[in-house]
Amino acid sequence: MSSFKTFQQTIAAKALDASLVEATFENGSTAILDLSDIKGQGPWAKLQDPAFFERAHAAFGTIVWPDGIDLAPEEVWVRAQKAAC
């Protein structure tokens, strides 16, 4: 069985403002992710509230908020790679 993994899990996350989250990954790298494109859409509607957005944290290898709101771990890593370019 292959242990190949194409993404790094998020081990820490902190909201920096109403749209940006700093994510730290298991390999020690960090990235600032702009999530303004998803705020207010579908399951992320509550992220429009700055006080709610600030409750971002890492759990289960990804960025999560209360009420079961999260991003797929792969999506967080892809966004981090794009932010690095």
N, C-alpha and C positions, 0 to 999 in steps of 0.2 A: 504494500500500500504506500502510495506517495505521500510525503509530508509537504509537498510544494504548496505554498500559500502566496497569493498574489497581492495581499494587502497587509498592512500593519494595524493592529488593534489600538484603539484610543485608550490611554490609561489615565489621562487627566484632561479636563476641559474647563474653560473659564470664559464667560461672556466679557467682552471688552467694551462693548457699547450696544446699541439697539440692533445691530446686524452682524457684528463680528464676534467670532469665537476663536480663542486660541486653543488648539488641540496639541497634546503631547502623545506620541506614539510609543509602542513597546520597544522600538529600536532606538529611542532617545531623540528622534527628530521632532521638531515642532512646526506648526503652520498656523497662520491666521486665515480663517475661513470666512468669506463673505456669504452670508446666508440670506441676503436681502431678496434674492430671486425666488425663494420658496415661502417667505413669510406671507401669511394671509391666504395661502392656497391649500385647499383640502385639509388634510390632517394637521397642517402647520398653521392654521388660522390663528390660534392663540399666541403664536410667536410675535404677532403685531404688538402685543402689550409689552412695553419695555420691562416692566417689573417681572413679568412671566419669563421673558427671554433671558433675563439675568440669572434665572434659576438653572441654567444649563450646567450639566456636570457629566462626568464619564461614568458609565456603568455598562456591563455586558459587552465591553470592547468597542463602544461607540459613544456618541453624544446623545444624552437623553434630557428630557424635561419631565415635570410631573404629568399626571394624567395619561401616561403611556405614550407620550410623544417622543419620537426618536428619529434618527437617520440610520440607514443601513450602514454597517461598518465599512463596506466596500465603497459606498458613496462618500463617506468622510475621507477615506484614503485617496480616492480619485480627485476630490476637490483639493486636497493637500498637494497632490502632484501638480495640478494646474496652477495653484497659487505659487509654487516654487519656480515656475517658468517666467 
